[in-house]
Amino acid sequence: MTGELLKRLTEDGQRLVGEQFLRGEVKVTSEEVAEFVEPLPSEPTGDLEALDQAVDTVVSTHAQFDTDIDGALVKDVHQCLDITRRVAGDPGLWHWLAVVRYPHFVRHRWEYTSEEAMREKFLGAGSDLYSNAIHRLWWIAELTHDGDDYSLTHDVFDNQTLVNKVFDRWFARYRPAVVGVCDELADEPSWVIDETTRRFNHALTNVQLEALTESEVREVVGRIVDDVR
């Protein structure tokens, strides 16, 4: 993939994200942010022109705060950013995308309910897969897609309980667990997903997560679902 160099927002740049910015009452200008933006070390690139178009289309065709926005944009976010998981672990990349490149998207997807909650959507990332508004889309796609097949990714975003209860758990970065849990629970009601993921997460206190295969995860989840029901 060829495209624009991706950048990151430095830690000092986070001072630009005050409550008025979070509420959408002020914008960060290119002049204000310039000194706080720097290239990423490995100089990864992204097709940001295509991603710009995808973001604008989603924003123009979906009502504010519509959860369907996630599923509509997730594949584009994943495919337009030519990055490794190591690069994706740099919070500054996601801060730059949310604060500098696509703040209008973040505000369109997420309603301001508190300064703390909105700050997380702009300045979350790192080990928390569920925080930053764009980071979460890339990582969920990364952990659920199979080549060009994003069917499980879309199944996940069709069920917001699944998104909330799986990707806010500590096992969410281990792909066999993610795929096994999501595939087994995709068609289950919210109360089953809630209780099953809670019990599965607890069961992992006595089991080494990385030792489990996807089929073993499915077996464990299947037994828990039978017990929950």
C-alpha positions in Angstrom: 0.0 0.0 0.0 1.3 3.5 -0.8 -0.1 6.6 0.8 0.6 9.3 3.3 2.9 9.0 6.2 1.1 8.3 9.4 2.0 10.5 12.4 1.5 10.6 16.2 0.5 13.3 18.6 3.1 13.8 21.4 2.3 13.6 25.0 2.7 17.4 25.3 0.0 17.7 22.5 -2.6 16.3 24.8 -2.7 19.7 26.6 -4.7 20.9 23.5 -7.6 18.6 24.4 -9.5 20.6 26.9 -13.2 20.4 27.8 -14.2 22.9 25.1 -12.5 20.8 22.5 -14.2 17.6 23.9 -17.6 19.3 23.7 -16.9 20.4 20.1 -17.0 24.1 21.0 -13.5 24.8 19.7 -11.2 23.2 17.1 -7.5 22.6 17.2 -5.9 24.5 14.3 -3.1 23.1 12.2 -0.9 25.9 13.5 -1.6 25.0 17.1 -1.0 21.3 16.7 2.1 21.5 14.3 4.7 21.4 17.1 3.1 18.5 18.8 2.9 16.2 15.7 5.8 14.0 14.7 6.4 11.0 12.3 6.2 7.5 13.7 9.6 5.8 14.0 9.1 3.2 11.2 7.4 5.6 8.9 4.2 3.6 8.3 1.8 4.8 5.7 -2.0 4.8 5.1 -4.4 5.5 2.3 -5.8 8.5 4.2 -7.5 9.8 1.1 -9.6 6.7 0.9 -10.2 6.8 4.7 -11.2 10.4 4.5 -13.9 9.5 2.0 -15.1 6.6 4.0 -15.3 8.7 7.2 -17.2 11.5 5.4 -19.6 9.0 3.9 -20.4 7.3 7.2 -20.8 10.7 9.0 -23.2 11.9 6.2 -25.3 8.8 6.0 -25.7 7.9 9.7 -27.4 9.8 12.5 -25.4 11.0 15.4 -24.5 8.4 17.9 -25.8 5.5 15.8 -24.0 2.4 16.8 -24.2 1.1 13.2 -21.4 3.6 12.5 -18.9 1.2 13.8 -19.7 -1.7 11.5 -20.0 0.7 8.5 -16.4 2.0 9.0 -14.5 -0.8 10.6 -13.2 -2.5 7.4 -12.0 0.8 5.9 -10.1 1.7 9.1 -8.4 -1.7 9.1 -7.6 -1.8 5.4 -6.5 1.8 4.9 -3.9 1.8 7.7 -0.9 -0.2 6.6 0.4 -0.9 10.1 1.7 -3.8 12.2 0.4 -4.6 15.6 3.6 -3.1 17.1 2.8 0.2 15.4 -0.8 -0.1 16.5 0.5 -0.3 20.1 1.7 3.3 19.9 -1.1 5.5 21.5 0.2 8.6 19.8 -1.0 7.3 16.4 -4.5 6.9 17.6 -4.4 10.3 19.4 -3.3 11.9 16.1 -6.1 10.2 14.1 -8.8 11.1 16.7 -7.7 14.6 17.7 -6.2 16.0 14.5 -7.5 14.0 11.5 -11.0 12.8 12.4 -12.3 14.7 15.5 -15.6 15.2 13.6 -16.0 11.5 13.4 -15.4 10.9 17.1 -18.0 13.5 18.0 -20.5 12.1 15.5 -20.2 8.6 16.9 -19.9 9.4 20.6 -22.2 11.7 22.6 -20.6 13.9 25.2 -21.7 12.5 28.6 -18.8 13.6 30.7 -15.3 15.0 30.2 -13.7 11.8 31.4 -15.7 9.6 29.0 -15.1 11.8 26.0 -11.4 12.3 26.8 -11.1 8.5 26.6 -12.5 8.4 23.1 -9.9 10.9 22.0 -6.9 10.1 24.1 -7.4 6.5 25.1 -5.5 3.6 23.5 -2.5 1.5 24.5 -3.6 -1.7 26.4 -7.2 -0.7 26.5 -8.8 -2.0 23.3 -12.2 -0.4 24.0 -11.2 3.2 24.6 -10.1 5.3 21.7 -12.8 5.7 19.1 -10.6 4.7 16.1 -8.2 2.4 17.9 -11.0 0.1 18.9 -12.2 -0.3 15.3 -8.8 -1.3 14.0 -8.0 -3.7 16.8 -11.4 -5.5 16.7 -11.0 -5.9 13.0 -7.5 -7.1 13.4 -8.5 -9.8 15.9 -11.6 -11.0 14.1 -11.0 -10.8 10.3 -9.8 -13.7 8.2 -7.9 -12.3 5.2 -10.5 -10.4 3.2 -13.4 -12.0 5.2 -14.8 -9.5 7.8 -18.0 -11.4 8.4 -17.1 -12.2 12.1 -16.1 -8.6 12.5 -19.5 -7.4 11.3 -21.2 -10.0 13.4 -19.5 -8.6 16.5 -20.5 -5.0 15.7 -24.1 -6.1 15.0 -24.2 -7.0 18.7 -23.0 -4.1 20.9 -23.2 -6.3 24.0 -20.6 -8.6 22.4 -18.4 -5.6 21.7 -18.7 -4.3 25.3 -18.3 -7.6 27.1 -15.5 -9.2 25.1 -13.2 -6.3 24.2 -13.3 -4.8 27.6 -11.9 -8.0 29.0 -8.2 -8.8 29.6 -8.3 -11.9 27.2 -9.3 -9.7 24.3 -5.8 -9.4 22.7 -5.5 -13.2 22.2 -7.0 -14.0 18.8 -8.0 -17.7 19.5 -10.0 -16.6 22.5 -11.6 -13.6 20.7 -12.6 -15.7 17.7 -13.9 -18.6 19.8 -15.9 -16.5 22.2 -17.4 -14.2 19.5 -18.3 -16.9 17.1 -20.0 -19.0 19.8 -21.9 -16.0 21.3 -22.7 -14.0 18.2 -26.4 -15.1 18.1 -26.9 -15.2 21.9 -29.1 -12.7 23.8 -27.4 -10.0 25.9 -28.0 -11.7 29.2 -26.3 -14.9 28.0 -23.3 -12.9 26.6 -23.0 -11.0 29.8 -22.9 -14.0 32.1 -20.9 -16.2 29.8 -18.1 -13.7 29.3 -18.0 -13.0 33.0 -17.6 -16.7 33.8 -15.1 -17.3 31.0 -13.0 -14.5 32.3 -13.1 -15.9 35.8 -12.2 -19.4 34.5 -9.0 -18.0 33.0 -7.7 -17.3 36.5 -6.9 -21.0 36.7 -5.9 -21.6 33.1 -3.0 -20.2 31.0 -4.8 -18.3 28.3 -2.1 -18.7 25.6 -2.2 -22.5 26.1 -5.8 -22.7 24.9 -6.6 -23.4 21.2 -9.6 -21.9 19.5 -11.4 -25.2 19.6 -10.7 -25.5 23.4 -12.0 -22.0 23.9 -15.2 -23.0 22.0 -15.6 -26.1 24.2 -15.3 -24.0 27.4 -17.7 -21.3 26.2 -20.2 -24.0 25.0 -20.2 -25.6 28.4 -20.7 -22.2 30.1 -23.5 -21.3 27.8 -25.3 -24.6 28.5 -24.9 -24.0 32.2 -26.1 -20.4 32.0 -29.2 -21.4 30.1 
